[in-house]
Amino acid sequence: MPGELLSVKELKFYLSDFLFYNEQGELLYHLDTLIFYNLEEGSGSLLLSAALEGVNKIEFHLGLDSVKNVSGALEGPYDPLLGMYWAWNTGYINFKLKGTANWIPNPKNDFEFHIGGYRAPYGASQKCTLWVKGSTFYLDLDAFLQSWNLKELNHLMVPGEKAFFFSQELVKHFHF
């Protein structure tokens, strides 16, 4: 709308456990890898370097499952200095988003989301399924932000039910 300004200051997230399927739905291969995406260092889209010839569908997780959260690895993409680790009892932040919007009714007009948590029943790691249409996929952040009422909920930085529902909505906005 005219006069509405939104600015993203930080966007970071983890993607893990990639599965690649053919047209018949057969699993071709599994990449047990962890991708740490940081908008400051990225282009806004993710390029799959694996050959996608014959791949019809991919599945991956937004975030880290409970096993990865408690594995004890604290280096590389797991390094706490990346700003994505809460503590041993809450684990990693799967998705972090910070920004401002002039229509958010708080003193700084800001929003901040740290979405994570691995304990049942509100584990925030979510499976995403995409039908392959090229070698690049992206997160439609604009559509996601329009689907979320930032006027009502503009800060969420603890695991739990709200983080779980936030992550469920978020995976709907990944596309090829």
ZADO-1210 file (C-alpha; in nm, 4 decimals, padded with zeros to 6 digits):
<atoms>
<atom x="00.0000" y="00.0000" z="00.0000" code="MET" pos="1"/>
<atom x="00.1166" y="00.3566" z="-00.0576" code="PRO" pos="2"/>
<atom x="00.3227" y="00.4889" z="00.2314" code="GLY" pos="3"/>
<atom x="00.3916" y="00.1446" z="00.3791" code="GLU" pos="4"/>
<atom x="00.7611" y="00.0648" z="00.4107" code="LEU" pos="5"/>
<atom x="00.9082" y="-00.2689" z="00.5169" code="LEU" pos="6"/>
<atom x="01.2784" y="-00.3420" z="00.5441" code="SER" pos="7"/>
<atom x="01.4488" y="-00.6741" z="00.6207" code="VAL" pos="8"/>
<atom x="01.7652" y="-00.6279" z="00.8284" code="LYS" pos="9"/>
<atom x="01.8559" y="-00.9942" z="00.8862" code="GLU" pos="10"/>
<atom x="01.7487" y="-01.3266" z="00.7392" code="LEU" pos="11"/>
<atom x="01.9180" y="-01.6533" z="00.8341" code="LYS" pos="12"/>
<atom x="01.7981" y="-02.0130" z="00.8249" code="PHE" pos="13"/>
<atom x="01.9007" y="-02.3768" z="00.8097" code="TYR" pos="14"/>
<atom x="01.7989" y="-02.6351" z="00.5504" code="LEU" pos="15"/>
<atom x="01.8788" y="-03.0017" z="00.6077" code="SER" pos="16"/>
<atom x="01.8186" y="-03.3632" z="00.5079" code="ASP" pos="17"/>
<atom x="01.7568" y="-03.3395" z="00.1341" code="PHE" pos="18"/>
<atom x="01.5757" y="-03.6260" z="-00.0398" code="LEU" pos="19"/>
<atom x="01.5564" y="-03.6486" z="-00.4202" code="PHE" pos="20"/>
<atom x="01.2810" y="-03.8478" z="-00.5958" code="TYR" pos="21"/>
<atom x="01.2168" y="-03.9455" z="-00.9566" code="ASN" pos="22"/>
<atom x="00.8869" y="-03.9206" z="-01.1456" code="GLU" pos="23"/>
<atom x="00.7743" y="-04.2597" z="-01.0130" code="GLN" pos="24"/>
<atom x="00.8206" y="-04.1424" z="-00.6544" code="GLY" pos="25"/>
<atom x="01.1289" y="-04.3587" z="-00.5959" code="GLU" pos="26"/>
<atom x="01.4022" y="-04.2193" z="-00.3751" code="LEU" pos="27"/>
<atom x="01.7082" y="-04.1526" z="-00.5920" code="LEU" pos="28"/>
<atom x="01.9422" y="-04.0267" z="-00.3222" code="TYR" pos="29"/>
<atom x="01.9651" y="-03.8596" z="00.0172" code="HIS" pos="30"/>
<atom x="02.1998" y="-03.5755" z="00.1081" code="LEU" pos="31"/>
<atom x="02.2507" y="-03.5633" z="00.4823" code="ASP" pos="32"/>
<atom x="02.3827" y="-03.2121" z="00.4623" code="THR" pos="33"/>
<atom x="02.3186" y="-02.8875" z="00.6434" code="LEU" pos="34"/>
<atom x="02.2923" y="-02.5586" z="00.4571" code="ILE" pos="35"/>
<atom x="02.3196" y="-02.2374" z="00.6551" code="PHE" pos="36"/>
<atom x="02.1722" y="-01.9504" z="00.4568" code="TYR" pos="37"/>
<atom x="02.2531" y="-01.5908" z="00.5455" code="ASN" pos="38"/>
<atom x="02.0978" y="-01.3191" z="00.3284" code="LEU" pos="39"/>
<atom x="02.4020" y="-01.0968" z="00.3886" code="GLU" pos="40"/>
<atom x="02.6143" y="-01.3561" z="00.2091" code="GLU" pos="41"/>
<atom x="02.3594" y="-01.4934" z="-00.0390" code="GLY" pos="42"/>
<atom x="02.1734" y="-01.3883" z="-00.3465" code="SER" pos="43"/>
<atom x="01.8177" y="-01.4445" z="-00.2284" code="GLY" pos="44"/>
<atom x="01.7857" y="-01.7823" z="-00.3992" code="SER" pos="45"/>
<atom x="01.9410" y="-02.1219" z="-00.3424" code="LEU" pos="46"/>
<atom x="02.1108" y="-02.3103" z="-00.6234" code="LEU" pos="47"/>
<atom x="02.1236" y="-02.6861" z="-00.5949" code="LEU" pos="48"/>
<atom x="02.4655" y="-02.7979" z="-00.7101" code="SER" pos="49"/>
<atom x="02.3576" y="-03.1614" z="-00.7248" code="ALA" pos="50"/>
<atom x="02.2590" y="-03.2783" z="-01.0712" code="ALA" pos="51"/>
<atom x="01.8811" y="-03.2671" z="-01.0903" code="LEU" pos="52"/>
<atom x="01.8500" y="-03.4720" z="-01.4095" code="GLU" pos="53"/>
<atom x="01.5724" y="-03.7222" z="-01.3527" code="GLY" pos="54"/>
<atom x="01.4683" y="-03.5579" z="-01.0256" code="VAL" pos="55"/>
<atom x="01.1004" y="-03.4721" z="-01.0094" code="ASN" pos="56"/>
<atom x="01.0606" y="-03.3832" z="-00.6422" code="LYS" pos="57"/>
<atom x="01.2819" y="-03.2814" z="-00.3514" code="ILE" pos="58"/>
<atom x="01.2086" y="-03.2826" z="00.0177" code="GLU" pos="59"/>
<atom x="01.4095" y="-03.1086" z="00.2854" code="PHE" pos="60"/>
<atom x="01.3667" y="-02.9731" z="00.6350" code="HIS" pos="61"/>
<atom x="01.3599" y="-02.6101" z="00.7286" code="LEU" pos="62"/>
<atom x="01.5725" y="-02.6278" z="01.0408" code="GLY" pos="63"/>
<atom x="01.7401" y="-02.9010" z="01.2378" code="LEU" pos="64"/>
<atom x="01.5778" y="-03.2152" z="01.3715" code="ASP" pos="65"/>
<atom x="01.6106" y="-03.3129" z="01.7374" code="SER" pos="66"/>
<atom x="01.9124" y="-03.5378" z="01.6724" code="VAL" pos="67"/>
<atom x="02.1107" y="-03.2542" z="01.5101" code="LYS" pos="68"/>
<atom x="02.0082" y="-03.0181" z="01.7906" code="ASN" pos="69"/>
<atom x="02.1674" y="-03.2373" z="02.0563" code="VAL" pos="70"/>
<atom x="02.4596" y="-03.3793" z="01.8555" code="SER" pos="71"/>
<atom x="02.7142" y="-03.1632" z="02.0341" code="GLY" pos="72"/>
<atom x="02.8569" y="-03.0257" z="01.7084" code="ALA" pos="73"/>
<atom x="02.9444" y="-02.6607" z="01.7600" code="LEU" pos="74"/>
<atom x="03.1567" y="-02.5785" z="01.4551" code="GLU" pos="75"/>
<atom x="03.1061" y="-02.5028" z="01.0865" code="GLY" pos="76"/>
<atom x="02.7373" y="-02.4269" z="01.0263" code="PRO" pos="77"/>
<atom x="02.6664" y="-02.5206" z="01.3901" code="TYR" pos="78"/>
<atom x="02.9025" y="-02.2533" z="01.5283" code="ASP" pos="79"/>
<atom x="02.7258" y="-02.0458" z="01.7979" code="PRO" pos="80"/>
<atom x="02.9068" y="-01.7368" z="01.6644" code="LEU" pos="81"/>
<atom x="02.6703" y="-01.7456" z="01.3648" code="LEU" pos="82"/>
<atom x="02.3994" y="-01.6267" z="01.6048" code="GLY" pos="83"/>
<atom x="02.1737" y="-01.9273" z="01.5566" code="MET" pos="84"/>
<atom x="02.2225" y="-02.1176" z="01.8837" code="TYR" pos="85"/>
<atom x="02.0116" y="-02.0585" z="02.1935" code="TRP" pos="86"/>
<atom x="02.1286" y="-02.3118" z="02.4519" code="ALA" pos="87"/>
<atom x="02.1616" y="-02.6853" z="02.5109" code="TRP" pos="88"/>
<atom x="01.8018" y="-02.7168" z="02.6363" code="ASN" pos="89"/>
<atom x="01.6391" y="-02.5216" z="02.3522" code="THR" pos="90"/>
<atom x="01.8811" y="-02.5926" z="02.0681" code="GLY" pos="91"/>
<atom x="01.9232" y="-02.4018" z="01.7478" code="TYR" pos="92"/>
<atom x="01.7259" y="-02.1243" z="01.5884" code="ILE" pos="93"/>
<atom x="01.5980" y="-02.2704" z="01.2600" code="ASN" pos="94"/>
<atom x="01.4921" y="-01.9388" z="01.1117" code="PHE" pos="95"/>
<atom x="01.5793" y="-01.5816" z="01.2081" code="LYS" pos="96"/>
<atom x="01.4195" y="-01.2709" z="01.0610" code="LEU" pos="97"/>
<atom x="01.4565" y="-00.9094" z="01.1728" code="LYS" pos="98"/>
<atom x="01.3334" y="-00.5888" z="01.0190" code="GLY" pos="99"/>
<atom x="01.1195" y="-00.2805" z="01.0434" code="THR" pos="100"/>
<atom x="00.7862" y="-00.1703" z="00.9018" code="ALA" pos="101"/>
<atom x="00.6477" y="00.1775" z="00.9527" code="ASN" pos="102"/>
<atom x="00.2988" y="00.0373" z="01.0223" code="TRP" pos="103"/>
<atom x="00.3941" y="-00.1958" z="01.3092" code="ILE" pos="104"/>
<atom x="00.2500" y="-00.0471" z="01.6288" code="PRO" pos="105"/>
<atom x="00.5479" y="-00.0683" z="01.8635" code="ASN" pos="106"/>
<atom x="00.7973" y="00.2042" z="01.9600" code="PRO" pos="107"/>
<atom x="01.0702" y="00.0899" z="01.7151" code="LYS" pos="108"/>
<atom x="00.8312" y="-00.0250" z="01.4391" code="ASN" pos="109"/>
<atom x="01.0306" y="-00.3472" z="01.4336" code="ASP" pos="110"/>
<atom x="00.9735" y="-00.7192" z="01.4030" code="PHE" pos="111"/>
<atom x="01.1991" y="-01.0019" z="01.5108" code="GLU" pos="112"/>
<atom x="01.1493" y="-01.3754" z="01.4870" code="PHE" pos="113"/>
<atom x="01.3783" y="-01.6476" z="01.6193" code="HIS" pos="114"/>
<atom x="01.2001" y="-01.9696" z="01.5291" code="ILE" pos="115"/>
<atom x="01.3298" y="-02.2952" z="01.6688" code="GLY" pos="116"/>
<atom x="01.2895" y="-02.5573" z="01.9329" code="GLY" pos="117"/>
<atom x="01.3104" y="-02.9326" z="01.8987" code="TYR" pos="118"/>
<atom x="01.1070" y="-03.0747" z="02.1864" code="ARG" pos="119"/>
<atom x="00.7777" y="-03.2538" z="02.1184" code="ALA" pos="120"/>
<atom x="00.5068" y="-03.1646" z="02.0512" code="PRO" pos="121"/>
<atom x="00.6311" y="-02.8318" z="01.9122" code="TYR" pos="122"/>
<atom x="00.9460" y="-02.9202" z="01.7201" code="GLY" pos="123"/>
<atom x="00.9830" y="-02.6318" z="01.4755" code="ALA" pos="124"/>
<atom x="01.1770" y="-02.8178" z="01.2052" code="SER" pos="125"/>
<atom x="00.9333" y="-02.8614" z="00.9171" code="GLN" pos="126"/>
<atom x="00.9445" y="-03.0775" z="00.6052" code="LYS" pos="127"/>
<atom x="00.9128" y="-02.8945" z="00.2755" code="CYS" pos="128"/>
<atom x="00.8237" y="-03.0719" z="-00.0503" code="THR" pos="129"/>
<atom x="00.8921" y="-02.9046" z="-00.3851" code="LEU" pos="130"/>
<atom x="00.8297" y="-03.0164" z="-00.7420" code="TRP" pos="131"/>
<atom x="01.1466" y="-02.9489" z="-00.9399" code="VAL" pos="132"/>
<atom x="01.1213" y="-02.6736" z="-01.2025" code="LYS" pos="133"/>
<atom x="01.4864" y="-02.5819" z="-01.2560" code="GLY" pos="134"/>
<atom x="01.7957" y="-02.5732" z="-01.0372" code="SER" pos="135"/>
<atom x="01.7118" y="-02.2725" z="-00.8182" code="THR" pos="136"/>
<atom x="01.4546" y="-02.2454" z="-00.5442" code="PHE" pos="137"/>
<atom x="01.3657" y="-01.9534" z="-00.3231" code="TYR" pos="138"/>
<atom x="01.1706" y="-01.8374" z="-00.0223" code="LEU" pos="139"/>
<atom x="00.8938" y="-01.5947" z="-00.1184" code="ASP" pos="140"/>
<atom x="00.9434" y="-01.3766" z="00.1858" code="LEU" pos="141"/>
<atom x="00.7048" y="-01.1097" z="00.0615" code="ASP" pos="142"/>
<atom x="00.4161" y="-01.3583" z="00.0368" code="ALA" pos="143"/>
<atom x="00.5034" y="-01.5009" z="00.3771" code="PHE" pos="144"/>
<atom x="00.5066" y="-01.1590" z="00.5428" code="LEU" pos="145"/>
<atom x="00.1703" y="-01.0788" z="00.3833" code="GLN" pos="146"/>
<atom x="00.0281" y="-01.4036" z="00.5248" code="SER" pos="147"/>
<atom x="00.1379" y="-01.3153" z="00.8781" code="TRP" pos="148"/>
<atom x="-00.0267" y="-01.0391" z="01.0827" code="ASN" pos="149"/>
<atom x="00.2794" y="-00.8398" z="01.1895" code="LEU" pos="150"/>
<atom x="00.0618" y="-00.5822" z="01.3643" code="LYS" pos="151"/>
<atom x="-00.0511" y="-00.8459" z="01.6157" code="GLU" pos="152"/>
<atom x="00.2553" y="-01.0691" z="01.6437" code="LEU" pos="153"/>
<atom x="00.5817" y="-00.8960" z="01.5629" code="ASN" pos="154"/>
<atom x="00.8195" y="-01.0536" z="01.8148" code="HIS" pos="155"/>
<atom x="00.8619" y="-01.4252" z="01.8745" code="LEU" pos="156"/>
<atom x="01.1885" y="-01.5490" z="02.0176" code="MET" pos="157"/>
<atom x="01.1119" y="-01.8635" z="02.2193" code="VAL" pos="158"/>
<atom x="01.0271" y="-02.2219" z="02.1265" code="PRO" pos="159"/>
<atom x="00.6714" y="-02.3410" z="02.1698" code="GLY" pos="160"/>
<atom x="00.3318" y="-02.3557" z="02.0069" code="GLU" pos="161"/>
<atom x="00.3501" y="-02.0179" z="01.8279" code="LYS" pos="162"/>
<atom x="00.6950" y="-02.0972" z="01.6853" code="ALA" pos="163"/>
<atom x="00.5628" y="-02.4334" z="01.5660" code="PHE" pos="164"/>
<atom x="00.2711" y="-02.2726" z="01.3797" code="PHE" pos="165"/>
<atom x="00.4987" y="-01.9992" z="01.2406" code="PHE" pos="166"/>
<atom x="00.7316" y="-02.2642" z="01.0936" code="SER" pos="167"/>
<atom x="00.4375" y="-02.4557" z="00.9449" code="GLN" pos="168"/>
<atom x="00.3271" y="-02.1443" z="00.7569" code="GLU" pos="169"/>
<atom x="00.6800" y="-02.0568" z="00.6532" code="LEU" pos="170"/>
<atom x="00.7520" y="-02.3790" z="00.4590" code="VAL" pos="171"/>
<atom x="00.4512" y="-02.3070" z="00.2348" code="LYS" pos="172"/>
<atom x="00.6500" y="-02.0192" z="00.0838" code="HIS" pos="173"/>
<atom x="00.9451" y="-02.2093" z="-00.0642" code="PHE" pos="174"/>
<atom x="00.9180" y="-02.2461" z="-00.4432" code="HIS" pos="175"/>
<atom x="01.1143" y="-02.3345" z="-00.7545" code="PHE" pos="176"/>
</atoms>
